Amino acid sequence: MKRYYLICIAYLTAACGQQATTANFAVLQKAGLKPSIVLQPMCYNGKFLSALKDSIEKYYPVLVTISNSVNLPANAWYPPRKRYKADAILGVLQSIKPDQVRCIVAITDKDISTKKGNNADYGVMGLGLQPGKVCVVSTYRLQKGNPSSALLFQRLLKTVLHEMGHNFGLPHCPNKHCIMADAKGSLNQDKETGLCEVCRKRLSLQ
């Protein structure tokens, strides 16, 4: 039993600490544990949440819970562009995250943005701390080109897996077919096939 707890403490120190590089799922799997993930709808119509939960659990060795829908924080609203600041959303998520939850993944239909280089209000599909415990994904830009429901779901899933990957410590990947590729403002998700072997190895995924 003592060794079991030591394994858990070692994982939490390595995978959840602010000085971490990347999560090591092999450690938790050996201990028979799975990190707890919360899907937090925020001004979201609720579509795909159940399928998203199942798909995330099939891709990453985690347990996903769907939380009740809440409004986006008022302090995140950016009137000049009529959209929400993703960084402010992450700040609120960090303040409400329970200690036992590995990360909160917020989902919204609203447009979101962040600071990028000299651009103080750069529109994004998602934003996640690297490494970290919170991320947010918006379907607003994923609907470009009026995609079918199936294609929209795939875009959403890949974007969520991407931002969760950042939370687990993964940086952007140069492999354009990897879900950790930098979107650079375009819908790269349609070209992505999953985590490349390099990124999978970094997470110690089987």
C-alpha positions as CSV (number, residue, x, y, z in Angstrom):
1,M,0.0,0.0,0.0
2,K,2.8,2.4,0.9
3,R,4.4,1.9,-2.5
4,Y,1.1,2.6,-4.2
5,Y,0.8,6.0,-2.5
6,L,4.5,6.8,-3.4
7,I,3.7,6.1,-7.0
8,C,0.7,8.4,-6.9
9,I,2.7,11.2,-5.2
10,A,5.5,10.8,-7.8
11,Y,3.0,11.1,-10.6
12,L,1.3,14.2,-9.1
13,T,4.6,15.8,-8.5
14,A,5.9,15.1,-12.1
15,A,2.6,15.5,-14.1
16,C,0.7,18.2,-12.2
17,G,3.4,20.4,-10.8
18,Q,4.1,23.7,-12.5
19,Q,7.7,22.6,-13.2
20,A,6.6,19.5,-15.1
21,T,7.5,18.8,-18.7
22,T,5.0,16.2,-19.8
23,A,2.6,13.9,-18.1
24,N,3.7,10.2,-17.7
25,F,0.6,8.2,-18.1
26,A,2.5,4.9,-17.7
27,V,3.0,5.7,-14.0
28,L,-0.7,6.1,-13.3
29,Q,-1.7,3.1,-15.4
30,K,0.7,1.0,-13.4
31,A,-1.0,2.2,-10.2
32,G,-4.4,1.5,-11.7
33,L,-5.4,5.1,-11.6
34,K,-6.8,7.6,-14.2
35,P,-6.7,11.4,-13.9
36,S,-10.1,13.1,-13.5
37,I,-11.1,15.5,-16.3
38,V,-14.1,17.9,-16.2
39,L,-15.9,19.0,-19.3
40,Q,-17.3,22.4,-18.5
41,P,-19.9,23.8,-20.9
42,M,-19.9,27.6,-20.9
43,C,-22.5,29.3,-23.1
44,Y,-22.6,26.1,-25.1
45,N,-25.6,24.4,-26.6
46,G,-24.5,21.0,-25.2
47,K,-24.2,19.2,-28.6
48,F,-21.5,16.5,-28.7
49,L,-20.8,16.5,-25.0
50,S,-21.6,12.9,-24.4
51,A,-19.7,11.8,-27.6
52,L,-16.8,14.0,-26.6
53,K,-16.6,12.4,-23.2
54,D,-16.5,8.9,-24.7
55,S,-14.0,9.9,-27.3
56,I,-11.6,11.6,-24.9
57,E,-11.7,8.5,-22.6
58,K,-10.8,6.3,-25.6
59,Y,-7.9,8.5,-26.6
60,Y,-6.3,9.5,-23.2
61,P,-6.4,7.2,-20.1
62,V,-8.6,9.6,-18.1
63,L,-12.1,9.7,-16.6
64,V,-14.3,12.5,-17.8
65,T,-17.2,14.1,-16.0
66,I,-19.6,16.5,-17.7
67,S,-20.4,19.5,-15.5
68,N,-23.6,21.7,-15.5
69,S,-23.5,24.5,-18.0
70,V,-22.5,28.0,-16.7
71,N,-22.2,31.4,-18.3
72,L,-18.9,32.8,-19.5
73,P,-17.3,35.1,-16.9
74,A,-18.3,38.8,-17.4
75,N,-14.8,40.0,-16.9
76,A,-13.8,38.0,-20.1
77,W,-16.0,40.0,-22.4
78,Y,-14.2,42.2,-24.8
79,P,-16.7,44.8,-26.2
80,P,-14.5,46.2,-29.0
81,R,-14.5,42.9,-30.8
82,K,-17.6,41.4,-29.3
83,R,-15.9,38.3,-28.1
84,Y,-14.3,36.8,-25.0
85,K,-10.7,36.8,-23.7
86,A,-9.5,33.2,-23.4
87,D,-6.9,34.1,-20.8
88,A,-9.6,35.5,-18.5
89,I,-11.7,32.4,-18.9
90,L,-8.7,30.3,-17.9
91,G,-8.1,32.4,-14.8
92,V,-11.7,31.7,-13.7
93,L,-11.3,28.0,-14.4
94,Q,-8.2,27.9,-12.3
95,S,-10.0,29.5,-9.3
96,I,-12.8,26.9,-9.3
97,K,-10.8,23.8,-10.1
98,P,-11.2,21.2,-7.3
99,D,-7.8,19.7,-6.1
100,Q,-8.8,16.2,-7.2
101,V,-9.4,17.2,-10.8
102,R,-6.5,17.0,-13.2
103,C,-7.8,19.6,-15.6
104,I,-11.0,21.4,-16.6
105,V,-11.8,21.6,-20.3
106,A,-14.3,24.5,-21.0
107,I,-16.4,24.3,-24.2
108,T,-18.2,27.3,-25.7
109,D,-19.9,28.4,-28.9
110,K,-18.7,32.0,-28.4
111,D,-15.7,33.5,-30.2
112,I,-12.5,33.7,-28.0
113,S,-9.2,35.4,-28.4
114,T,-5.8,35.9,-26.8
115,K,-2.6,37.9,-27.1
116,K,-0.2,36.6,-29.8
117,G,3.0,38.5,-30.6
118,N,2.1,42.1,-31.3
119,N,-1.6,41.3,-31.8
120,A,-3.4,42.0,-28.5
121,D,-6.6,40.3,-29.7
122,Y,-5.9,37.3,-31.8
123,G,-8.9,35.0,-32.5
124,V,-8.3,31.4,-31.5
125,M,-10.1,28.0,-31.6
126,G,-8.7,27.0,-28.2
127,L,-6.2,27.9,-25.5
128,G,-4.5,25.7,-22.9
129,L,-1.8,26.3,-20.3
130,Q,1.4,24.3,-20.9
131,P,1.8,22.5,-18.6
132,G,-1.4,23.3,-16.7
133,K,-4.7,22.3,-15.4
134,V,-7.2,24.3,-17.5
135,C,-8.0,24.9,-21.2
136,V,-10.9,26.3,-23.3
137,V,-12.1,25.4,-26.7
138,S,-14.6,27.3,-28.9
139,T,-16.6,25.9,-31.8
140,Y,-17.0,29.4,-33.3
141,R,-14.2,29.1,-35.8
142,L,-14.5,25.3,-36.2
143,Q,-17.8,25.9,-38.1
144,K,-16.0,27.6,-41.0
145,G,-17.2,26.2,-44.4
146,N,-20.5,25.0,-42.9
147,P,-19.1,21.5,-42.1
148,S,-21.3,18.4,-41.6
149,S,-22.1,17.5,-38.0
150,A,-19.6,14.6,-38.3
151,L,-16.8,16.9,-39.5
152,L,-17.6,19.5,-36.9
153,F,-17.4,16.9,-34.1
154,Q,-14.0,15.7,-35.4
155,R,-12.7,19.3,-35.5
156,L,-14.0,19.8,-31.9
157,L,-12.5,16.5,-30.6
158,K,-9.1,17.2,-32.2
159,T,-9.0,20.7,-30.8
160,V,-9.9,19.4,-27.3
161,L,-7.3,16.7,-27.5
162,H,-4.8,19.4,-28.6
163,E,-5.5,21.7,-25.7
164,M,-5.5,18.8,-23.2
165,G,-2.1,17.8,-24.7
166,H,-0.8,21.3,-23.8
167,N,-2.2,20.8,-20.2
168,F,-0.3,17.5,-20.1
169,G,2.9,19.3,-21.1
170,L,3.1,18.8,-24.9
171,P,4.4,21.7,-27.0
172,H,3.3,22.3,-30.6
173,C,4.6,19.6,-32.9
174,P,6.2,20.1,-36.4
175,N,4.4,17.1,-37.8
176,K,1.4,18.6,-39.7
177,H,-0.5,15.3,-39.3
178,C,-0.2,15.4,-35.5
179,I,-3.0,16.8,-33.4
180,M,-0.4,18.9,-31.6
181,A,0.5,20.8,-34.8
182,D,0.1,24.6,-34.5
183,A,-3.1,25.6,-36.3
184,K,-1.7,29.1,-37.1
185,G,-5.2,30.4,-37.7
186,S,-6.2,27.6,-40.1
187,L,-8.3,24.4,-39.8
188,N,-5.4,22.0,-39.7
189,Q,-7.6,19.5,-37.8
190,D,-8.9,18.3,-41.2
191,K,-5.4,17.0,-42.0
192,E,-4.6,15.6,-38.6
193,T,-4.7,11.9,-37.9
194,G,-3.9,11.7,-34.2
195,L,-0.9,12.1,-31.9
196,C,2.4,11.3,-33.7
197,E,4.7,8.7,-32.2
198,V,7.0,11.3,-30.8
199,C,4.2,13.0,-28.8
200,R,2.8,9.7,-27.7
201,K,6.2,8.7,-26.4
202,R,6.5,12.0,-24.5
203,L,3.2,11.1,-22.7
204,S,4.2,7.5,-22.3
205,L,1.0,6.4,-24.0
206,Q,0.7,2.8,-24.8
